[in-house]
Amino acid sequence: MKIFNTMSGKKEELKTLNEGEVKIYACGPTVYNYIHIGNARPICVFDILRRYLEYRGYNVTFVQNFTDIDDKIIKRANEENSDYKTVSEKYIEEYKKDAKGLNVRDASVHPKATENIAQMIDMIKTLEEKGYAYSTEYGDVFFRTNKFKEYGKLSHQPLEELQAGARIQIGETKEDPMDFALWKGAKPGEPSWTSPWGEGRPGWHIECSCMAKRYLGETIDIHCGGQDLIFPHHENEIAQSECSNGVPFANYWMHNGYINVDHKKMSKSLNNFFTVRDVAEKYGYEPIRYLMVSSHYRSPINYSVEIIEQCRSALDRLYNCREDLAFLAKSSEGALKAGEEEVKQELLKHKDDFINAMEDDLNTADAITALFELARDINSKLNAKTKPSKELCDFALSLYTELADVLGLLYTEKEKGIDEEIQELIDLRTQARKNKNWAEADRIRDELKERGITIKDTPNGTIIVTE
């Protein structure tokens, strides 16, 4: 598999530290609000990365953190006359609801920043002992950026250019404008922890360095996140980790592109800021996931009402194929017939196309195309006219479900339970249609509709239509 490595700026063959194993760290949300559709993209994209690697036989350890102490969390707590812990725990639970709705699997570990304070203090002490960190009279501890000569290697920006835009804020006592906070001295009314530098709390960047080391080791295979994290967050993680541990931090860096809304940058000031919850209440979660994987993960994507409706329509086509095939499989029987082995091989070509797309830097756009082409072949070659065997139907259904599952699609329960009475009405209507008793067939259709059951007549028989 080849993936685009932000560090080198080119596609590289994936070679993991340990054969058959992959260690992945993904930057998670700061939990002070509901996640927005921009947050949903890395969550979905790197869930697919994990799914695909596991599909190919790797043992994946996937770590995604929760930043549960931060200026934004403290501000929200003050606004709600609450405390940071109540706010963070509330929005962690809300995140879990949205992640489940998006069919994002739980990480192997979901560490919280506040559960790793001791590890952060240890790393800061090591950096201080090595001369990479210094404390101030206010209890702050900063990283000496100038001392790490490779600073800027991820964002491909020379240190001199980064320095030109750096400023020292009022109240800071840095040696250099480029230096960044490892530890923040306590301020009145803010939560704090005891440290060698006095009461305070960790800076944002240090938490990911420590949690990656604790749960994955000093060097990891893949570090991933949104494009907006390349600088300064990931650049600072590299500086902290490599200066403290003395070894490379991550061998591969993957970053997803931005999301625009109606071709404009998403912003509260432009009134085009949408949470996942807002969109899901109108269109469901699965169209959001489909949107996130319908383009290559490094490309920018656009969100609009028209586009999310197109995503919903595309999913309907995929679901219809699966439901028609499942219905056909119930009435088919027997082993492969003459000529069906060739049909199997033709269907398997779409699996090869799917895998080739995913092997090429996780190209989900081409992978979805392969899934639609598989659906097209299933529709044309397995139907009431061709009368396929049960073995072929089961094979096609298994293959179709297998590929959709790698993308995390077709997970919403669409099939409705049919009790004996409903099935009897459907059978009576089918017989009425055979007898050309259209009035009776229409009467039964209306009765079913009153019971909340909508049906559709297909070449393979009558099926229940999903909402």
C-alpha positions as CSV (number, residue, x, y, z in Angstrom):
1,M,0.0,0.0,0.0
2,K,1.2,3.5,-0.8
3,I,0.2,6.5,1.3
4,F,1.1,10.2,0.8
5,N,3.5,11.2,3.6
6,T,3.2,14.9,4.5
7,M,6.7,14.8,5.8
8,S,8.3,13.7,2.5
9,G,5.6,15.3,0.3
10,K,5.2,12.2,-1.8
11,K,3.6,8.8,-1.9
12,E,5.6,6.1,0.0
13,E,5.2,2.3,0.4
14,L,3.8,1.5,3.8
15,K,6.4,-0.4,5.8
16,T,5.5,-0.8,9.4
17,L,7.7,-1.1,12.4
18,N,6.6,-4.6,13.1
19,E,5.4,-6.9,10.4
20,G,1.7,-7.4,10.4
21,E,1.1,-4.6,12.9
22,V,0.2,-0.9,12.5
23,K,0.3,1.7,15.3
24,I,-1.9,4.7,14.5
25,Y,-2.4,7.9,16.5
26,A,-5.2,10.2,15.4
27,C,-5.8,13.6,17.0
28,G,-9.3,13.7,18.5
29,P,-11.7,16.5,19.4
30,T,-11.5,19.2,22.0
31,V,-14.7,18.4,23.9
32,Y,-16.4,21.7,24.5
33,N,-19.2,21.5,21.9
34,Y,-20.9,19.2,19.4
35,I,-18.6,18.1,16.6
36,H,-19.1,20.0,13.3
37,I,-19.0,18.5,9.8
38,G,-15.4,19.6,9.5
39,N,-14.5,17.4,12.5
40,A,-16.4,14.5,10.9
41,R,-14.0,14.2,8.0
42,P,-10.9,13.0,9.8
43,I,-13.0,10.9,12.1
44,C,-14.5,9.0,9.1
45,V,-11.5,9.0,6.9
46,F,-9.1,7.5,9.4
47,D,-11.8,5.0,10.6
48,I,-11.7,3.8,7.0
49,L,-7.8,3.7,7.0
50,R,-8.1,1.4,10.1
51,R,-10.8,-0.7,8.6
52,Y,-8.9,-1.2,5.4
53,L,-5.6,-2.2,7.1
54,E,-7.5,-4.7,9.2
55,Y,-9.3,-6.0,6.1
56,R,-5.8,-6.6,4.6
57,G,-4.8,-8.6,7.7
58,Y,-2.9,-6.1,9.8
59,N,-3.3,-6.0,13.6
60,V,-4.1,-2.3,14.2
61,T,-3.8,-0.4,17.4
62,F,-5.7,2.8,16.9
63,V,-5.4,5.6,19.5
64,Q,-7.6,8.7,19.4
65,N,-7.5,11.2,22.3
66,F,-10.0,13.5,23.9
67,T,-8.6,17.0,24.9
68,D,-10.6,17.4,28.1
69,I,-8.8,20.5,29.5
70,D,-8.3,23.6,27.3
71,D,-9.1,27.3,27.2
72,K,-12.3,26.7,25.2
73,I,-13.5,24.1,27.7
74,I,-12.8,26.5,30.6
75,K,-14.6,29.3,28.8
76,R,-17.7,27.1,28.1
77,A,-17.7,26.0,31.8
78,N,-17.7,29.6,32.9
79,E,-20.5,30.4,30.4
80,E,-22.6,27.6,31.8
81,N,-21.7,28.3,35.4
82,S,-20.2,24.8,35.5
83,D,-16.8,23.2,35.7
84,Y,-14.4,21.8,33.1
85,K,-15.1,18.1,34.0
86,T,-18.9,18.4,33.7
87,V,-18.5,20.1,30.3
88,S,-15.9,17.7,28.9
89,E,-17.8,14.6,30.1
90,K,-21.0,15.9,28.6
91,Y,-19.5,16.5,25.1
92,I,-17.5,13.2,25.2
93,E,-20.8,11.4,25.5
94,E,-22.3,13.6,22.7
95,Y,-19.2,12.8,20.5
96,K,-19.8,9.1,21.1
97,K,-23.4,9.4,19.9
98,D,-22.3,11.2,16.7
99,A,-19.5,8.8,16.1
100,K,-21.8,5.8,16.5
101,G,-24.3,7.5,14.1
102,L,-21.4,7.9,11.6
103,N,-20.5,4.2,12.0
104,V,-17.1,5.1,13.4
105,R,-15.7,2.3,15.5
106,D,-14.3,2.9,19.0
107,A,-10.6,3.5,19.1
108,S,-8.4,0.8,20.7
109,V,-7.8,3.5,23.4
110,H,-9.5,6.8,23.9
111,P,-7.2,8.5,26.4
112,K,-8.0,11.8,28.1
113,A,-5.5,14.5,28.6
114,T,-6.3,14.8,32.3
115,E,-5.6,11.1,32.8
116,N,-2.0,11.6,31.6
117,I,-0.8,14.6,33.6
118,A,2.0,12.6,35.2
119,Q,3.3,11.5,31.9
120,M,3.3,15.1,30.6
121,I,5.2,16.4,33.7
122,D,7.8,13.6,33.2
123,M,8.3,14.6,29.5
124,I,8.6,18.3,30.3
125,K,11.2,17.5,33.1
126,T,13.2,15.5,30.5
127,L,13.1,18.4,28.0
128,E,14.1,20.8,30.8
129,E,17.1,18.6,31.8
130,K,18.2,18.4,28.1
131,G,18.0,22.2,27.8
132,Y,15.1,22.2,25.4
133,A,12.7,23.7,27.9
134,Y,12.8,26.5,30.5
135,S,10.5,27.8,33.2
136,T,9.5,31.4,34.0
137,E,8.7,33.3,37.2
138,Y,5.0,32.8,36.5
139,G,5.2,29.0,36.5
140,D,5.0,28.7,32.7
141,V,7.3,26.3,30.9
142,F,8.2,26.9,27.3
143,F,10.0,24.8,24.6
144,R,13.1,26.4,23.0
145,T,12.2,26.1,19.4
146,N,15.5,27.5,18.1
147,K,17.4,24.6,19.8
148,F,15.6,22.0,17.6
149,K,17.2,22.6,14.2
150,E,14.7,20.5,12.3
151,Y,11.7,22.6,13.4
152,G,9.5,23.2,10.4
153,K,10.3,19.9,8.6
154,L,6.7,18.8,8.5
155,S,5.2,22.0,7.3
156,H,8.2,22.6,5.0
157,Q,8.7,26.1,6.3
158,P,12.1,27.4,7.2
159,L,12.4,28.5,10.8
160,E,13.3,32.0,9.6
161,E,9.9,32.4,7.8
162,L,8.0,31.0,10.9
163,Q,9.9,33.4,13.1
164,A,8.8,36.4,11.0
165,G,5.2,35.9,11.8
166,A,5.6,35.0,15.5
167,R,4.6,37.4,18.3
168,I,4.9,37.5,22.1
169,Q,1.5,38.0,23.7
170,I,1.0,40.4,26.6
171,G,1.9,38.7,29.9
172,E,4.2,36.1,28.3
173,T,7.9,35.9,29.2
174,K,9.3,33.9,26.4
175,E,12.9,33.9,25.4
176,D,11.8,33.8,21.7
177,P,8.5,34.5,20.0
178,M,8.6,31.0,18.4
179,D,8.7,29.2,21.8
180,F,5.5,27.4,22.7
181,A,3.9,26.5,26.0
182,L,4.5,23.1,27.6
183,W,3.0,24.0,30.9
184,K,0.8,27.0,31.9
185,G,1.0,28.5,35.4
186,A,-2.3,28.5,37.2
187,K,-4.6,31.5,36.8
188,P,-7.3,32.5,39.4
189,G,-10.4,30.3,39.1
190,E,-8.9,27.9,36.6
191,P,-8.4,24.1,37.2
192,S,-4.8,23.2,38.0
193,W,-2.5,20.3,38.9
194,T,0.6,20.2,41.1
195,S,3.9,20.2,39.3
196,P,7.6,21.0,39.9
197,W,6.9,24.5,38.5
198,G,3.9,25.1,40.8
199,E,0.2,24.8,40.2
200,G,-0.8,24.8,36.5
201,R,-2.0,22.8,33.6
202,P,-0.5,21.3,30.4
203,G,-0.2,23.1,27.1
204,W,-2.2,21.6,24.2
205,H,0.6,20.1,22.2
206,I,2.3,18.1,24.9
207,E,-0.7,15.8,25.6
208,C,-0.5,14.1,22.2
209,S,3.2,13.5,22.4
210,C,2.8,11.8,25.8
211,M,-0.3,9.8,25.0
212,A,1.2,8.5,21.7
213,K,4.3,7.4,23.7
214,R,2.3,5.8,26.5
215,Y,0.0,3.8,24.3
216,L,2.0,3.2,21.2
217,G,5.7,3.7,22.0
218,E,8.4,6.3,21.3
219,T,8.1,5.8,17.5
220,I,4.7,5.1,15.8
221,D,3.8,4.1,12.3
222,I,1.2,6.6,11.3
223,H,0.1,9.9,12.8
224,C,-3.0,11.5,11.3
225,G,-5.3,14.4,11.6
226,G,-6.8,17.4,9.7
227,Q,-4.7,19.6,7.4
228,D,-5.1,22.5,9.9
229,L,-3.1,20.6,12.5
230,I,0.1,20.4,10.4
231,F,1.3,23.7,11.9
232,P,1.7,24.4,14.7
233,H,0.2,21.3,16.5
234,H,2.0,18.5,14.7
235,E,5.1,20.4,14.2
236,N,5.3,21.0,18.0
237,E,4.5,17.4,18.7
238,I,7.5,16.3,16.6
239,A,9.8,18.8,18.4
240,Q,8.7,17.7,21.9
241,S,8.8,14.0,21.2
242,E,12.0,13.8,19.2
243,C,13.9,16.0,21.6
244,S,12.7,14.1,24.6
245,N,12.9,10.5,23.2
246,G,15.8,10.9,20.9
247,V,14.2,8.9,18.1
248,P,11.8,9.7,15.2
249,F,8.3,10.3,16.4
250,A,6.2,9.0,13.4
251,N,7.2,7.4,10.1
252,Y,4.2,8.5,8.2
253,W,2.0,11.6,8.5
254,M,-1.5,11.7,6.9
255,H,-3.6,14.8,6.7
256,N,-7.1,15.2,5.3
257,G,-8.3,18.3,3.3
258,Y,-10.7,21.0,4.3
259,I,-14.4,21.2,4.1
260,N,-16.1,24.2,2.6
261,V,-19.8,25.1,2.9
262,D,-21.4,26.4,-0.4
263,H,-17.8,26.9,-1.6
264,K,-16.9,29.2,1.3
265,K,-14.8,28.4,4.4
266,M,-17.0,27.2,7.2
267,S,-17.3,30.0,9.8
268,K,-19.7,31.0,12.5
269,S,-19.4,34.6,11.4
270,L,-20.6,33.6,7.9
271,N,-23.5,31.7,9.5
272,N,-22.5,28.6,7.6
273,F,-21.4,26.5,10.6
274,F,-23.1,23.1,10.8
275,T,-22.8,20.5,13.5
276,V,-23.0,16.8,12.6
277,R,-26.1,16.6,14.8
278,D,-27.8,19.4,12.9
279,V,-27.3,17.7,9.6
280,A,-28.1,14.2,10.8
281,E,-31.5,15.4,12.2
282,K,-32.5,16.4,8.7
283,Y,-30.8,13.9,6.5
284,G,-29.5,11.1,8.7
285,Y,-25.9,10.2,9.6
286,E,-25.1,7.9,6.7
287,P,-25.2,10.6,3.9
288,I,-22.7,12.6,6.0
289,R,-20.3,9.6,6.1
290,Y,-20.9,9.0,2.4
291,L,-19.9,12.7,1.7
292,M,-16.7,12.3,3.7
293,V,-15.5,9.2,1.7
294,S,-16.9,10.2,-1.8
295,S,-13.8,12.3,-2.5
296,H,-10.1,11.6,-2.0
297,Y,-9.2,12.4,1.6
298,R,-6.6,14.9,0.7
299,S,-8.8,16.9,-1.7
300,P,-11.0,19.7,-0.4
301,I,-14.7,18.9,-0.4
302,N,-17.8,21.1,-0.5
303,Y,-20.9,20.7,1.7
304,S,-24.3,22.0,0.5
305,V,-27.9,20.9,0.9
306,E,-27.9,19.8,-2.8
307,I,-24.8,17.7,-2.3
308,I,-26.0,16.0,0.9
309,E,-29.2,15.1,-0.9
310,Q,-27.2,13.6,-3.8
311,C,-25.3,11.5,-1.2
312,R,-28.6,10.3,0.1
313,S,-29.8,9.4,-3.4
314,A,-26.5,7.5,-4.1
315,L,-26.9,5.5,-0.9
316,D,-30.5,4.6,-2.0
317,R,-29.1,3.1,-5.2
318,L,-26.6,1.0,-3.2
319,Y,-29.3,-0.1,-0.8
320,N,-31.7,-1.0,-3.5
321,C,-29.1,-3.3,-5.1
322,R,-28.5,-5.0,-1.8
323,E,-32.2,-5.4,-1.0
324,D,-33.1,-6.7,-4.4
325,L,-30.3,-9.2,-4.2
326,A,-31.2,-10.3,-0.7
327,F,-34.8,-10.8,-1.8
328,L,-33.7,-12.8,-4.8
329,A,-31.4,-15.0,-2.6
330,K,-34.4,-16.0,-0.5
331,S,-36.2,-17.5,-3.4
332,S,-33.2,-19.0,-5.3
333,E,-31.8,-22.5,-4.7
334,G,-29.1,-24.9,-5.7
335,A,-25.3,-24.8,-6.4
336,L,-23.6,-23.0,-9.2
337,K,-25.1,-23.6,-12.7
338,A,-23.4,-23.7,-16.0
339,G,-21.8,-20.3,-16.8
340,E,-22.1,-19.0,-13.3
341,E,-18.4,-19.5,-12.4
342,E,-17.6,-17.0,-15.2
343,V,-20.1,-14.5,-13.6
344,K,-18.3,-15.0,-10.2
345,Q,-15.0,-14.1,-11.8
346,E,-16.5,-11.0,-13.5
347,L,-17.8,-9.8,-10.1
348,L,-14.4,-10.4,-8.5
349,K,-12.8,-8.0,-10.9
350,H,-14.6,-5.2,-9.1
351,K,-13.0,-6.4,-5.9
352,D,-9.6,-6.1,-7.6
353,D,-10.4,-2.6,-8.7
354,F,-11.6,-1.7,-5.2
355,I,-8.4,-3.0,-3.6
356,N,-6.2,-1.2,-6.2
357,A,-7.9,2.1,-5.4
358,M,-7.5,1.7,-1.7
359,E,-3.9,0.6,-2.0
360,D,-3.2,3.9,-3.9
361,D,-3.2,6.3,-1.0
362,L,-6.6,5.3,0.3
363,N,-8.5,6.4,-2.8
364,T,-12.0,6.0,-1.5
365,A,-13.5,7.9,-4.5
366,D,-12.4,5.2,-6.9
367,A,-13.3,2.5,-4.4
368,I,-16.9,3.8,-4.3
369,T,-16.9,3.8,-8.1
370,A,-15.8,0.1,-8.0
371,L,-18.7,-0.6,-5.6
372,F,-21.2,1.0,-7.9
373,E,-19.9,-0.9,-10.9
374,L,-20.3,-4.1,-8.8
375,A,-23.9,-3.1,-8.1
376,R,-24.5,-2.5,-11.8
377,D,-23.2,-6.0,-12.7
378,I,-25.2,-7.6,-9.9
379,N,-28.4,-5.8,-11.2
380,S,-27.8,-6.9,-14.8
381,K,-26.6,-10.5,-14.2
382,L,-28.5,-11.6,-11.2
383,N,-32.3,-11.1,-11.6
384,A,-35.6,-12.9,-12.1
385,K,-34.8,-13.3,-15.8
386,T,-31.4,-14.9,-15.3
387,K,-32.7,-17.1,-12.4
388,P,-29.3,-17.4,-10.6
389,S,-28.5,-20.2,-8.2
390,K,-28.6,-19.6,-4.4
391,E,-24.8,-20.2,-4.3
392,L,-24.2,-17.3,-6.8
393,C,-26.7,-15.0,-5.0
394,D,-25.0,-15.7,-1.6
395,F,-21.6,-15.1,-3.1
396,A,-22.5,-11.8,-4.7
397,L,-24.3,-10.6,-1.5
398,S,-21.3,-11.5,0.6
399,L,-18.9,-9.7,-1.7
400,Y,-21.0,-6.6,-2.0
401,T,-21.4,-6.4,1.8
402,E,-17.7,-7.1,2.3
403,L,-16.6,-4.1,0.2
404,A,-19.3,-1.7,1.6
405,D,-18.2,-2.6,5.1
406,V,-14.6,-1.6,4.4
407,L,-15.9,1.9,3.6
408,G,-18.3,1.7,6.6
409,L,-21.3,2.1,4.4
410,L,-24.7,0.3,4.2
411,Y,-24.9,0.0,8.0
412,T,-28.3,1.6,8.7
413,E,-30.8,-1.2,9.3
414,K,-33.0,-0.9,6.3
415,E,-35.0,-4.1,6.2
416,K,-38.2,-4.0,8.2
417,G,-39.5,-7.0,10.0
418,I,-42.4,-8.6,8.3
419,D,-44.9,-10.5,10.5
420,E,-47.0,-13.3,9.1
421,E,-50.1,-11.1,8.6
422,I,-48.1,-8.5,6.5
423,Q,-46.5,-11.3,4.5
424,E,-49.9,-12.8,3.8
425,L,-51.2,-9.5,2.5
426,I,-48.2,-9.1,0.2
427,D,-48.8,-12.7,-1.1
428,L,-52.5,-11.9,-1.7
429,R,-51.6,-8.8,-3.6
430,T,-49.1,-10.7,-5.7
431,Q,-51.8,-13.2,-6.6
432,A,-54.2,-10.4,-7.4
433,R,-51.7,-8.9,-9.8
434,K,-51.2,-12.3,-11.5
435,N,-55.0,-12.5,-11.9
436,K,-55.0,-8.9,-13.2
437,N,-57.3,-7.9,-10.4
438,W,-55.8,-4.4,-10.2
439,A,-58.5,-3.0,-8.0
440,E,-57.8,-5.6,-5.3
441,A,-54.0,-5.1,-5.7
442,D,-54.4,-1.4,-5.2
443,R,-56.7,-1.9,-2.2
444,I,-54.1,-4.1,-0.5
445,R,-51.3,-1.6,-1.3
446,D,-53.3,1.1,0.4
447,E,-54.0,-1.1,3.4
448,L,-50.3,-1.8,3.8
449,K,-49.5,1.9,3.4
450,E,-51.9,2.7,6.3
451,R,-49.9,0.2,8.4
452,G,-46.7,2.1,7.6
453,I,-45.5,-0.4,5.0
454,T,-44.5,0.9,1.5
455,I,-43.9,-1.7,-1.2
456,K,-42.3,-1.7,-4.6
457,D,-42.8,-4.1,-7.5
458,T,-39.5,-5.2,-9.0
459,P,-38.5,-7.8,-11.7
460,N,-37.5,-10.0,-8.8
461,G,-40.8,-9.7,-7.0
462,T,-42.4,-7.3,-4.5
463,I,-40.2,-5.8,-1.8
464,I,-40.6,-3.4,1.1
465,V,-39.3,0.0,0.3
466,T,-37.0,1.6,2.9
467,E,-37.4,5.1,4.1
